[in-house]
Amino acid sequence: MLNLRGDKLKHCTLSCLVARRCASWEVDVVGILKEILDLFGPGNAERSDIEANRIGISFSDITKNDDDCFRFCKQVY
């Protein structure tokens, strides 16, 4: 099981995992919507979360398996 400690590591890894299965633009839109919801709810909206999502999405193009998503994101976060 992955040990996802940091918030940005979670954003990056999850976006990469989902983008391996869905269109990149869809993953980006969902990430942006999540941050908008955080503006009006109990979450903490951060522009850097969107950047972490986009880094994860970019990694999805070069990963060979799901474990690569965590490994690549961990190098950044």
mmCIF file of the N, C-alpha and C atoms, coordinates in Angstrom:
data_MODEL
# 
_entry.id   MODEL 
# 
loop_
_atom_site.group_PDB 
_atom_site.id 
_atom_site.type_symbol 
_atom_site.label_atom_id 
_atom_site.label_alt_id 
_atom_site.label_comp_id 
_atom_site.label_asym_id 
_atom_site.label_entity_id 
_atom_site.label_seq_id 
_atom_site.pdbx_PDB_ins_code 
_atom_site.Cartn_x 
_atom_site.Cartn_y 
_atom_site.Cartn_z 
_atom_site.occupancy 
_atom_site.B_iso_or_equiv 
_atom_site.pdbx_formal_charge 
_atom_site.auth_seq_id 
_atom_site.auth_comp_id 
_atom_site.auth_asym_id 
_atom_site.auth_atom_id 
_atom_site.pdbx_PDB_model_num 
ATOM 1   N N  . MET A 1 1  ? 0.845   -1.197 0.000   1.00 0.00 ? 1  MET A N  1 
ATOM 2   C CA . MET A 1 1  ? 0.000   0.000  0.000   1.00 0.00 ? 1  MET A CA 1 
ATOM 3   C C  . MET A 1 1  ? 0.881   1.247  0.000   1.00 0.00 ? 1  MET A C  1 
ATOM 4   N N  . LEU A 1 2  ? 0.446   2.232  -0.734  1.00 0.00 ? 2  LEU A N  1 
ATOM 5   C CA . LEU A 1 2  ? 1.201   3.469  -0.827  1.00 0.00 ? 2  LEU A CA 1 
ATOM 6   C C  . LEU A 1 2  ? 1.095   4.269  0.460   1.00 0.00 ? 2  LEU A C  1 
ATOM 7   N N  . ASN A 1 3  ? 2.188   4.903  0.834   1.00 0.00 ? 3  ASN A N  1 
ATOM 8   C CA . ASN A 1 3  ? 2.199   5.763  2.014   1.00 0.00 ? 3  ASN A CA 1 
ATOM 9   C C  . ASN A 1 3  ? 2.189   7.210  1.533   1.00 0.00 ? 3  ASN A C  1 
ATOM 10  N N  . LEU A 1 4  ? 0.999   7.757  1.367   1.00 0.00 ? 4  LEU A N  1 
ATOM 11  C CA . LEU A 1 4  ? 0.852   9.126  0.857   1.00 0.00 ? 4  LEU A CA 1 
ATOM 12  C C  . LEU A 1 4  ? 0.720   10.086 2.024   1.00 0.00 ? 4  LEU A C  1 
ATOM 13  N N  . ARG A 1 5  ? 1.816   10.676 2.430   1.00 0.00 ? 5  ARG A N  1 
ATOM 14  C CA . ARG A 1 5  ? 1.807   11.546 3.604   1.00 0.00 ? 5  ARG A CA 1 
ATOM 15  C C  . ARG A 1 5  ? 1.430   12.981 3.278   1.00 0.00 ? 5  ARG A C  1 
ATOM 16  N N  . GLY A 1 6  ? 2.034   13.547 2.245   1.00 0.00 ? 6  GLY A N  1 
ATOM 17  C CA . GLY A 1 6  ? 1.822   14.957 1.967   1.00 0.00 ? 6  GLY A CA 1 
ATOM 18  C C  . GLY A 1 6  ? 0.642   15.211 1.041   1.00 0.00 ? 6  GLY A C  1 
ATOM 19  N N  . ASP A 1 7  ? 0.017   16.348 1.235   1.00 0.00 ? 7  ASP A N  1 
ATOM 20  C CA . ASP A 1 7  ? -1.148  16.723 0.430   1.00 0.00 ? 7  ASP A CA 1 
ATOM 21  C C  . ASP A 1 7  ? -0.805  16.814 -1.051  1.00 0.00 ? 7  ASP A C  1 
ATOM 22  N N  . LYS A 1 8  ? 0.307   17.452 -1.385  1.00 0.00 ? 8  LYS A N  1 
ATOM 23  C CA . LYS A 1 8  ? 0.677   17.608 -2.800  1.00 0.00 ? 8  LYS A CA 1 
ATOM 24  C C  . LYS A 1 8  ? 1.034   16.256 -3.412  1.00 0.00 ? 8  LYS A C  1 
ATOM 25  N N  . LEU A 1 9  ? 1.666   15.386 -2.640  1.00 0.00 ? 9  LEU A N  1 
ATOM 26  C CA . LEU A 1 9  ? 1.969   14.031 -3.110  1.00 0.00 ? 9  LEU A CA 1 
ATOM 27  C C  . LEU A 1 9  ? 0.680   13.280 -3.425  1.00 0.00 ? 9  LEU A C  1 
ATOM 28  N N  . LYS A 1 10 ? -0.333  13.475 -2.589  1.00 0.00 ? 10 LYS A N  1 
ATOM 29  C CA . LYS A 1 10 ? -1.640  12.844 -2.832  1.00 0.00 ? 10 LYS A CA 1 
ATOM 30  C C  . LYS A 1 10 ? -2.269  13.378 -4.118  1.00 0.00 ? 10 LYS A C  1 
ATOM 31  N N  . HIS A 1 11 ? -2.257  14.690 -4.277  1.00 0.00 ? 11 HIS A N  1 
ATOM 32  C CA . HIS A 1 11 ? -2.840  15.296 -5.481  1.00 0.00 ? 11 HIS A CA 1 
ATOM 33  C C  . HIS A 1 11 ? -2.136  14.785 -6.731  1.00 0.00 ? 11 HIS A C  1 
ATOM 34  N N  . CYS A 1 12 ? -0.815  14.805 -6.706  1.00 0.00 ? 12 CYS A N  1 
ATOM 35  C CA . CYS A 1 12 ? -0.030  14.381 -7.857  1.00 0.00 ? 12 CYS A CA 1 
ATOM 36  C C  . CYS A 1 12 ? -0.292  12.915 -8.189  1.00 0.00 ? 12 CYS A C  1 
ATOM 37  N N  . THR A 1 13 ? -0.188  12.062 -7.187  1.00 0.00 ? 13 THR A N  1 
ATOM 38  C CA . THR A 1 13 ? -0.333  10.621 -7.414  1.00 0.00 ? 13 THR A CA 1 
ATOM 39  C C  . THR A 1 13 ? -1.731  10.257 -7.885  1.00 0.00 ? 13 THR A C  1 
ATOM 40  N N  . LEU A 1 14 ? -2.743  10.786 -7.228  1.00 0.00 ? 14 LEU A N  1 
ATOM 41  C CA . LEU A 1 14 ? -4.109  10.461 -7.611  1.00 0.00 ? 14 LEU A CA 1 
ATOM 42  C C  . LEU A 1 14 ? -4.422  10.958 -9.021  1.00 0.00 ? 14 LEU A C  1 
ATOM 43  N N  . SER A 1 15 ? -3.966  12.153 -9.351  1.00 0.00 ? 15 SER A N  1 
ATOM 44  C CA . SER A 1 15 ? -4.204  12.675 -10.704 1.00 0.00 ? 15 SER A CA 1 
ATOM 45  C C  . SER A 1 15 ? -3.523  11.815 -11.750 1.00 0.00 ? 15 SER A C  1 
ATOM 46  N N  . CYS A 1 16 ? -2.321  11.366 -11.454 1.00 0.00 ? 16 CYS A N  1 
ATOM 47  C CA . CYS A 1 16 ? -1.607  10.477 -12.367 1.00 0.00 ? 16 CYS A CA 1 
ATOM 48  C C  . CYS A 1 16 ? -2.365  9.168  -12.550 1.00 0.00 ? 16 CYS A C  1 
ATOM 49  N N  . LEU A 1 17 ? -2.792  8.572  -11.437 1.00 0.00 ? 17 LEU A N  1 
ATOM 50  C CA . LEU A 1 17 ? -3.524  7.303  -11.507 1.00 0.00 ? 17 LEU A CA 1 
ATOM 51  C C  . LEU A 1 17 ? -4.800  7.421  -12.326 1.00 0.00 ? 17 LEU A C  1 
ATOM 52  N N  . VAL A 1 18 ? -5.560  8.484  -12.092 1.00 0.00 ? 18 VAL A N  1 
ATOM 53  C CA . VAL A 1 18 ? -6.822  8.667  -12.809 1.00 0.00 ? 18 VAL A CA 1 
ATOM 54  C C  . VAL A 1 18 ? -6.561  8.987  -14.279 1.00 0.00 ? 18 VAL A C  1 
ATOM 55  N N  . ALA A 1 19 ? -5.544  9.793  -14.551 1.00 0.00 ? 19 ALA A N  1 
ATOM 56  C CA . ALA A 1 19 ? -5.232  10.161 -15.934 1.00 0.00 ? 19 ALA A CA 1 
ATOM 57  C C  . ALA A 1 19 ? -4.727  8.967  -16.753 1.00 0.00 ? 19 ALA A C  1 
ATOM 58  N N  . ARG A 1 20 ? -4.257  7.935  -16.090 1.00 0.00 ? 20 ARG A N  1 
ATOM 59  C CA . ARG A 1 20 ? -3.879  6.714  -16.811 1.00 0.00 ? 20 ARG A CA 1 
ATOM 60  C C  . ARG A 1 20 ? -5.121  6.014  -17.364 1.00 0.00 ? 20 ARG A C  1 
ATOM 61  N N  . ARG A 1 21 ? -6.301  6.359  -16.833 1.00 0.00 ? 21 ARG A N  1 
ATOM 62  C CA . ARG A 1 21 ? -7.539  5.679  -17.202 1.00 0.00 ? 21 ARG A CA 1 
ATOM 63  C C  . ARG A 1 21 ? -8.555  6.589  -17.887 1.00 0.00 ? 21 ARG A C  1 
ATOM 64  N N  . CYS A 1 22 ? -8.396  7.902  -17.715 1.00 0.00 ? 22 CYS A N  1 
ATOM 65  C CA . CYS A 1 22 ? -9.361  8.874  -18.250 1.00 0.00 ? 22 CYS A CA 1 
ATOM 66  C C  . CYS A 1 22 ? -8.612  9.939  -19.041 1.00 0.00 ? 22 CYS A C  1 
ATOM 67  N N  . ALA A 1 23 ? -9.359  10.738 -19.760 1.00 0.00 ? 23 ALA A N  1 
ATOM 68  C CA . ALA A 1 23 ? -8.753  11.828 -20.525 1.00 0.00 ? 23 ALA A CA 1 
ATOM 69  C C  . ALA A 1 23 ? -8.111  12.848 -19.583 1.00 0.00 ? 23 ALA A C  1 
ATOM 70  N N  . SER A 1 24 ? -6.935  13.318 -19.954 1.00 0.00 ? 24 SER A N  1 
ATOM 71  C CA . SER A 1 24 ? -6.193  14.272 -19.123 1.00 0.00 ? 24 SER A CA 1 
ATOM 72  C C  . SER A 1 24 ? -7.003  15.528 -18.824 1.00 0.00 ? 24 SER A C  1 
ATOM 73  N N  . TRP A 1 25 ? -7.721  16.032 -19.818 1.00 0.00 ? 25 TRP A N  1 
ATOM 74  C CA . TRP A 1 25 ? -8.489  17.259 -19.609 1.00 0.00 ? 25 TRP A CA 1 
ATOM 75  C C  . TRP A 1 25 ? -9.598  17.036 -18.585 1.00 0.00 ? 25 TRP A C  1 
ATOM 76  N N  . GLU A 1 26 ? -10.154 15.842 -18.546 1.00 0.00 ? 26 GLU A N  1 
ATOM 77  C CA . GLU A 1 26 ? -11.199 15.543 -17.562 1.00 0.00 ? 26 GLU A CA 1 
ATOM 78  C C  . GLU A 1 26 ? -10.628 15.548 -16.145 1.00 0.00 ? 26 GLU A C  1 
ATOM 79  N N  . VAL A 1 27 ? -9.461  14.989 -15.999 1.00 0.00 ? 27 VAL A N  1 
ATOM 80  C CA . VAL A 1 27 ? -8.812  14.955 -14.682 1.00 0.00 ? 27 VAL A CA 1 
ATOM 81  C C  . VAL A 1 27 ? -8.485  16.375 -14.235 1.00 0.00 ? 27 VAL A C  1 
ATOM 82  N N  . ASP A 1 28 ? -8.018  17.198 -15.153 1.00 0.00 ? 28 ASP A N  1 
ATOM 83  C CA . ASP A 1 28 ? -7.707  18.589 -14.832 1.00 0.00 ? 28 ASP A CA 1 
ATOM 84  C C  . ASP A 1 28 ? -8.961  19.338 -14.385 1.00 0.00 ? 28 ASP A C  1 
ATOM 85  N N  . VAL A 1 29 ? -10.052 19.169 -15.096 1.00 0.00 ? 29 VAL A N  1 
ATOM 86  C CA . VAL A 1 29 ? -11.309 19.845 -14.746 1.00 0.00 ? 29 VAL A CA 1 
ATOM 87  C C  . VAL A 1 29 ? -11.796 19.407 -13.368 1.00 0.00 ? 29 VAL A C  1 
ATOM 88  N N  . VAL A 1 30 ? -11.745 18.125 -13.092 1.00 0.00 ? 30 VAL A N  1 
ATOM 89  C CA . VAL A 1 30 ? -12.194 17.631 -11.779 1.00 0.00 ? 30 VAL A CA 1 
ATOM 90  C C  . VAL A 1 30 ? -11.325 18.220 -10.662 1.00 0.00 ? 30 VAL A C  1 
ATOM 91  N N  . GLY A 1 31 ? -10.020 18.302 -10.893 1.00 0.00 ? 31 GLY A N  1 
ATOM 92  C CA . GLY A 1 31 ? -9.131  18.897 -9.893  1.00 0.00 ? 31 GLY A CA 1 
ATOM 93  C C  . GLY A 1 31 ? -9.448  20.359 -9.633  1.00 0.00 ? 31 GLY A C  1 
ATOM 94  N N  . ILE A 1 32 ? -9.725  21.091 -10.689 1.00 0.00 ? 32 ILE A N  1 
ATOM 95  C CA . ILE A 1 32 ? -10.091 22.501 -10.541 1.00 0.00 ? 32 ILE A CA 1 
ATOM 96  C C  . ILE A 1 32 ? -11.418 22.633 -9.798  1.00 0.00 ? 32 ILE A C  1 
ATOM 97  N N  . LEU A 1 33 ? -12.386 21.812 -10.170 1.00 0.00 ? 33 LEU A N  1 
ATOM 98  C CA . LEU A 1 33 ? -13.688 21.850 -9.481  1.00 0.00 ? 33 LEU A CA 1 
ATOM 99  C C  . LEU A 1 33 ? -13.553 21.527 -8.000  1.00 0.00 ? 33 LEU A C  1 
ATOM 100 N N  . LYS A 1 34 ? -12.673 20.590 -7.673  1.00 0.00 ? 34 LYS A N  1 
ATOM 101 C CA . LYS A 1 34 ? -12.455 20.234 -6.268  1.00 0.00 ? 34 LYS A CA 1 
ATOM 102 C C  . LYS A 1 34 ? -11.933 21.437 -5.494  1.00 0.00 ? 34 LYS A C  1 
ATOM 103 N N  . GLU A 1 35 ? -11.022 22.187 -6.084  1.00 0.00 ? 35 GLU A N  1 
ATOM 104 C CA . GLU A 1 35 ? -10.491 23.371 -5.405  1.00 0.00 ? 35 GLU A CA 1 
ATOM 105 C C  . GLU A 1 35 ? -11.545 24.466 -5.284  1.00 0.00 ? 35 GLU A C  1 
ATOM 106 N N  . ILE A 1 36 ? -12.412 24.599 -6.272  1.00 0.00 ? 36 ILE A N  1 
ATOM 107 C CA . ILE A 1 36 ? -13.516 25.566 -6.181  1.00 0.00 ? 36 ILE A CA 1 
ATOM 108 C C  . ILE A 1 36 ? -14.450 25.177 -5.042  1.00 0.00 ? 36 ILE A C  1 
ATOM 109 N N  . LEU A 1 37 ? -14.751 23.885 -4.930  1.00 0.00 ? 37 LEU A N  1 
ATOM 110 C CA . LEU A 1 37 ? -15.589 23.428 -3.816  1.00 0.00 ? 37 LEU A CA 1 
ATOM 111 C C  . LEU A 1 37 ? -14.927 23.719 -2.474  1.00 0.00 ? 37 LEU A C  1 
ATOM 112 N N  . ASP A 1 38 ? -13.621 23.584 -2.408  1.00 0.00 ? 38 ASP A N  1 
ATOM 113 C CA . ASP A 1 38 ? -12.900 23.883 -1.169  1.00 0.00 ? 38 ASP A CA 1 
ATOM 114 C C  . ASP A 1 38 ? -13.038 25.348 -0.771  1.00 0.00 ? 38 ASP A C  1 
ATOM 115 N N  . LEU A 1 39 ? -13.204 26.235 -1.758  1.00 0.00 ? 39 LEU A N  1 
ATOM 116 C CA . LEU A 1 39 ? -13.398 27.656 -1.444  1.00 0.00 ? 39 LEU A CA 1 
ATOM 117 C C  . LEU A 1 39 ? -14.657 27.889 -0.626  1.00 0.00 ? 39 LEU A C  1 
ATOM 118 N N  . PHE A 1 40 ? -15.677 27.068 -0.872  1.00 0.00 ? 40 PHE A N  1 
ATOM 119 C CA . PHE A 1 40 ? -16.980 27.271 -0.235  1.00 0.00 ? 40 PHE A CA 1 
ATOM 120 C C  . PHE A 1 40 ? -17.305 26.236 0.831   1.00 0.00 ? 40 PHE A C  1 
ATOM 121 N N  . GLY A 1 41 ? -16.397 25.330 1.084   1.00 0.00 ? 41 GLY A N  1 
ATOM 122 C CA . GLY A 1 41 ? -16.648 24.275 2.055   1.00 0.00 ? 41 GLY A CA 1 
ATOM 123 C C  . GLY A 1 41 ? -15.548 24.212 3.084   1.00 0.00 ? 41 GLY A C  1 
ATOM 124 N N  . PRO A 1 42 ? -15.458 23.059 3.734   1.00 0.00 ? 42 PRO A N  1 
ATOM 125 C CA . PRO A 1 42 ? -14.477 22.915 4.817   1.00 0.00 ? 42 PRO A CA 1 
ATOM 126 C C  . PRO A 1 42 ? -13.047 22.680 4.332   1.00 0.00 ? 42 PRO A C  1 
ATOM 127 N N  . GLY A 1 43 ? -12.848 22.508 3.050   1.00 0.00 ? 43 GLY A N  1 
ATOM 128 C CA . GLY A 1 43 ? -11.513 22.228 2.520   1.00 0.00 ? 43 GLY A CA 1 
ATOM 129 C C  . GLY A 1 43 ? -10.628 23.460 2.484   1.00 0.00 ? 43 GLY A C  1 
ATOM 130 N N  . ASN A 1 44 ? -9.387  23.255 2.082   1.00 0.00 ? 44 ASN A N  1 
ATOM 131 C CA . ASN A 1 44 ? -8.413  24.329 1.987   1.00 0.00 ? 44 ASN A CA 1 
ATOM 132 C C  . ASN A 1 44 ? -8.026  24.492 0.522   1.00 0.00 ? 44 ASN A C  1 
ATOM 133 N N  . ALA A 1 45 ? -8.604  25.478 -0.136  1.00 0.00 ? 45 ALA A N  1 
ATOM 134 C CA . ALA A 1 45 ? -8.338  25.702 -1.561  1.00 0.00 ? 45 ALA A CA 1 
ATOM 135 C C  . ALA A 1 45 ? -6.933  26.265 -1.741  1.00 0.00 ? 45 ALA A C  1 
ATOM 136 N N  . GLU A 1 46 ? -6.158  25.609 -2.606  1.00 0.00 ? 46 GLU A N  1 
ATOM 137 C CA . GLU A 1 46 ? -4.799  26.063 -2.865  1.00 0.00 ? 46 GLU A CA 1 
ATOM 138 C C  . GLU A 1 46 ? -4.483  25.933 -4.356  1.00 0.00 ? 46 GLU A C  1 
ATOM 139 N N  . ARG A 1 47 ? -3.947  26.988 -4.912  1.00 0.00 ? 47 ARG A N  1 
ATOM 140 C CA . ARG A 1 47 ? -3.544  26.959 -6.318  1.00 0.00 ? 47 ARG A CA 1 
ATOM 141 C C  . ARG A 1 47 ? -2.462  25.897 -6.546  1.00 0.00 ? 47 ARG A C  1 
ATOM 142 N N  . SER A 1 48 ? -1.621  25.691 -5.542  1.00 0.00 ? 48 SER A N  1 
ATOM 143 C CA . SER A 1 48 ? -0.548  24.708 -5.666  1.00 0.00 ? 48 SER A CA 1 
ATOM 144 C C  . SER A 1 48 ? -1.082  23.278 -5.766  1.00 0.00 ? 48 SER A C  1 
ATOM 145 N N  . ASP A 1 49 ? -2.294  23.048 -5.294  1.00 0.00 ? 49 ASP A N  1 
ATOM 146 C CA . ASP A 1 49 ? -2.920  21.728 -5.468  1.00 0.00 ? 49 ASP A CA 1 
ATOM 147 C C  . ASP A 1 49 ? -3.201  21.468 -6.947  1.00 0.00 ? 49 ASP A C  1 
ATOM 148 N N  . ILE A 1 50 ? -3.650  22.500 -7.647  1.00 0.00 ? 50 ILE A N  1 
ATOM 149 C CA . ILE A 1 50 ? -3.920  22.364 -9.081  1.00 0.00 ? 50 ILE A CA 1 
ATOM 150 C C  . ILE A 1 50 ? -2.614  22.085 -9.826  1.00 0.00 ? 50 ILE A C  1 
ATOM 151 N N  . GLU A 1 51 ? -1.551  22.759 -9.425  1.00 0.00 ? 51 GLU A N  1 
ATOM 152 C CA . GLU A 1 51 ? -0.245  22.509 -10.050 1.00 0.00 ? 51 GLU A CA 1 
ATOM 153 C C  . GLU A 1 51 ? 0.210   21.069 -9.790  1.00 0.00 ? 51 GLU A C  1 
ATOM 154 N N  . ALA A 1 52 ? 0.011   20.573 -8.574  1.00 0.00 ? 52 ALA A N  1 
ATOM 155 C CA . ALA A 1 52 ? 0.372   19.186 -8.253  1.00 0.00 ? 52 ALA A CA 1 
ATOM 156 C C  . ALA A 1 52 ? -0.454  18.217 -9.097  1.00 0.00 ? 52 ALA A C  1 
ATOM 157 N N  . ASN A 1 53 ? -1.732  18.536 -9.288  1.00 0.00 ? 53 ASN A N  1 
ATOM 158 C CA . ASN A 1 53 ? -2.580  17.704 -10.151 1.00 0.00 ? 53 ASN A CA 1 
ATOM 159 C C  . ASN A 1 53 ? -2.012  17.664 -11.571 1.00 0.00 ? 53 ASN A C  1 
ATOM 160 N N  . ARG A 1 54 ? -1.627  18.803 -12.077 1.00 0.00 ? 54 ARG A N  1 
ATOM 161 C CA . ARG A 1 54 ? -1.124  18.878 -13.455 1.00 0.00 ? 54 ARG A CA 1 
ATOM 162 C C  . ARG A 1 54 ? 0.217   18.151 -13.617 1.00 0.00 ? 54 ARG A C  1 
ATOM 163 N N  . ILE A 1 55 ? 1.036   18.188 -12.593 1.00 0.00 ? 55 ILE A N  1 
ATOM 164 C CA . ILE A 1 55 ? 2.288   17.427 -12.643 1.00 0.00 ? 55 ILE A CA 1 
ATOM 165 C C  . ILE A 1 55 ? 1.972   15.936 -12.702 1.00 0.00 ? 55 ILE A C  1 
ATOM 166 N N  . GLY A 1 56 ? 1.024   15.497 -11.879 1.00 0.00 ? 56 GLY A N  1 
ATOM 167 C CA . GLY A 1 56 ? 0.606   14.095 -11.909 1.00 0.00 ? 56 GLY A CA 1 
ATOM 168 C C  . GLY A 1 56 ? 0.048   13.689 -13.262 1.00 0.00 ? 56 GLY A C  1 
ATOM 169 N N  . ILE A 1 57 ? -0.756  14.565 -13.842 1.00 0.00 ? 57 ILE A N  1 
ATOM 170 C CA . ILE A 1 57 ? -1.323  14.293 -15.169 1.00 0.00 ? 57 ILE A CA 1 
ATOM 171 C C  . ILE A 1 57 ? -0.201  14.143 -16.193 1.00 0.00 ? 57 ILE A C  1 
ATOM 172 N N  . SER A 1 58 ? 0.796   15.013 -16.118 1.00 0.00 ? 58 SER A N  1 
ATOM 173 C CA . SER A 1 58 ? 1.899   14.928 -17.082 1.00 0.00 ? 58 SER A CA 1 
ATOM 174 C C  . SER A 1 58 ? 2.681   13.626 -16.911 1.00 0.00 ? 58 SER A C  1 
ATOM 175 N N  . PHE A 1 59 ? 2.800   13.142 -15.683 1.00 0.00 ? 59 PHE A N  1 
ATOM 176 C CA . PHE A 1 59 ? 3.495   11.878 -15.444 1.00 0.00 ? 59 PHE A CA 1 
ATOM 177 C C  . PHE A 1 59 ? 2.728   10.690 -16.020 1.00 0.00 ? 59 PHE A C  1 
ATOM 178 N N  . SER A 1 60 ? 1.421   10.812 -16.117 1.00 0.00 ? 60 SER A N  1 
ATOM 179 C CA . SER A 1 60 ? 0.617   9.676  -16.585 1.00 0.00 ? 60 SER A CA 1 
ATOM 180 C C  . SER A 1 60 ? 1.011   9.238  -17.993 1.00 0.00 ? 60 SER A C  1 
ATOM 181 N N  . ASP A 1 61 ? 1.556   10.158 -18.767 1.00 0.00 ? 61 ASP A N  1 
ATOM 182 C CA . ASP A 1 61 ? 1.963   9.839  -20.138 1.00 0.00 ? 61 ASP A CA 1 
ATOM 183 C C  . ASP A 1 61 ? 3.242   9.003  -20.202 1.00 0.00 ? 61 ASP A C  1 
ATOM 184 N N  . ILE A 1 62 ? 4.033   9.025  -19.139 1.00 0.00 ? 62 ILE A N  1 
ATOM 185 C CA . ILE A 1 62 ? 5.317   8.322  -19.173 1.00 0.00 ? 62 ILE A CA 1 
ATOM 186 C C  . ILE A 1 62 ? 5.385   7.134  -18.206 1.00 0.00 ? 62 ILE A C  1 
ATOM 187 N N  . THR A 1 63 ? 4.308   6.906  -17.466 1.00 0.00 ? 63 THR A N  1 
ATOM 188 C CA . THR A 1 63 ? 4.314   5.786  -16.521 1.00 0.00 ? 63 THR A CA 1 
ATOM 189 C C  . THR A 1 63 ? 4.014   4.480  -17.241 1.00 0.00 ? 63 THR A C  1 
ATOM 190 N N  . LYS A 1 64 ? 4.608   3.419  -16.742 1.00 0.00 ? 64 LYS A N  1 
ATOM 191 C CA . LYS A 1 64 ? 4.363   2.090  -17.288 1.00 0.00 ? 64 LYS A CA 1 
ATOM 192 C C  . LYS A 1 64 ? 3.362   1.313  -16.443 1.00 0.00 ? 64 LYS A C  1 
ATOM 193 N N  . ASN A 1 65 ? 3.183   1.750  -15.189 1.00 0.00 ? 65 ASN A N  1 
ATOM 194 C CA . ASN A 1 65 ? 2.241   1.098  -14.283 1.00 0.00 ? 65 ASN A CA 1 
ATOM 195 C C  . ASN A 1 65 ? 1.843   2.087  -13.189 1.00 0.00 ? 65 ASN A C  1 
ATOM 196 N N  . ASP A 1 66 ? 0.882   1.692  -12.383 1.00 0.00 ? 66 ASP A N  1 
ATOM 197 C CA . ASP A 1 66 ? 0.376   2.583  -11.339 1.00 0.00 ? 66 ASP A CA 1 
ATOM 198 C C  . ASP A 1 66 ? 1.443   2.945  -10.309 1.00 0.00 ? 66 ASP A C  1 
ATOM 199 N N  . ASP A 1 67 ? 2.322   2.015  -9.985  1.00 0.00 ? 67 ASP A N  1 
ATOM 200 C CA . ASP A 1 67 ? 3.369   2.298  -8.996  1.00 0.00 ? 67 ASP A CA 1 
ATOM 201 C C  . ASP A 1 67 ? 4.290   3.432  -9.446  1.00 0.00 ? 67 ASP A C  1 
ATOM 202 N N  . ASP A 1 68 ? 4.468   3.571  -10.760 1.00 0.00 ? 68 ASP A N  1 
ATOM 203 C CA . ASP A 1 68 ? 5.292   4.664  -11.283 1.00 0.00 ? 68 ASP A CA 1 
ATOM 204 C C  . ASP A 1 68 ? 4.719   6.024  -10.907 1.00 0.00 ? 68 ASP A C  1 
ATOM 205 N N  . CYS A 1 69 ? 3.405   6.133  -10.836 1.00 0.00 ? 69 CYS A N  1 
ATOM 206 C CA . CYS A 1 69 ? 2.790   7.418  -10.468 1.00 0.00 ? 69 CYS A CA 1 
ATOM 207 C C  . CYS A 1 69 ? 3.302   7.875  -9.105  1.00 0.00 ? 69 CYS A C  1 
ATOM 208 N N  . PHE A 1 70 ? 3.269   6.979  -8.136  1.00 0.00 ? 70 PHE A N  1 
ATOM 209 C CA . PHE A 1 70 ? 3.741   7.320  -6.797  1.00 0.00 ? 70 PHE A CA 1 
ATOM 210 C C  . PHE A 1 70 ? 5.235   7.620  -6.825  1.00 0.00 ? 70 PHE A C  1 
ATOM 211 N N  . ARG A 1 71 ? 5.982   6.784  -7.510  1.00 0.00 ? 71 ARG A N  1 
ATOM 212 C CA . ARG A 1 71 ? 7.440   6.939  -7.542  1.00 0.00 ? 71 ARG A CA 1 
ATOM 213 C C  . ARG A 1 71 ? 7.838   8.276  -8.167  1.00 0.00 ? 71 ARG A C  1 
ATOM 214 N N  . PHE A 1 72 ? 7.232   8.640  -9.292  1.00 0.00 ? 72 PHE A N  1 
ATOM 215 C CA . PHE A 1 72 ? 7.566   9.913  -9.945  1.00 0.00 ? 72 PHE A CA 1 
ATOM 216 C C  . PHE A 1 72 ? 7.127   11.106 -9.093  1.00 0.00 ? 72 PHE A C  1 
ATOM 217 N N  . CYS A 1 73 ? 5.925   11.037 -8.544  1.00 0.00 ? 73 CYS A N  1 
ATOM 218 C CA . CYS A 1 73 ? 5.430   12.154 -7.717  1.00 0.00 ? 73 CYS A CA 1 
ATOM 219 C C  . CYS A 1 73 ? 6.261   12.304 -6.446  1.00 0.00 ? 73 CYS A C  1 
ATOM 220 N N  . LYS A 1 74 ? 6.711   11.207 -5.891  1.00 0.00 ? 74 LYS A N  1 
ATOM 221 C CA . LYS A 1 74 ? 7.521   11.264 -4.671  1.00 0.00 ? 74 LYS A CA 1 
ATOM 222 C C  . LYS A 1 74 ? 8.837   11.983 -4.938  1.00 0.00 ? 74 LYS A C  1 
ATOM 223 N N  . GLN A 1 75 ? 9.346   11.922 -6.162  1.00 0.00 ? 75 GLN A N  1 
ATOM 224 C CA . GLN A 1 75 ? 10.587  12.632 -6.494  1.00 0.00 ? 75 GLN A CA 1 
ATOM 225 C C  . GLN A 1 75 ? 10.369  14.143 -6.476  1.00 0.00 ? 75 GLN A C  1 
ATOM 226 N N  . VAL A 1 76 ? 9.138   14.579 -6.714  1.00 0.00 ? 76 VAL A N  1 
ATOM 227 C CA . VAL A 1 76 ? 8.821   16.009 -6.723  1.00 0.00 ? 76 VAL A CA 1 
ATOM 228 C C  . VAL A 1 76 ? 8.373   16.482 -5.341  1.00 0.00 ? 76 VAL A C  1 
ATOM 229 N N  . TYR A 1 77 ? 7.594   15.644 -4.655  1.00 0.00 ? 77 TYR A N  1 
ATOM 230 C CA . TYR A 1 77 ? 7.018   16.029 -3.360  1.00 0.00 ? 77 TYR A CA 1 
ATOM 231 C C  . TYR A 1 77 ? 7.514   15.130 -2.254  1.00 0.00 ? 77 TYR A C  1 
# 
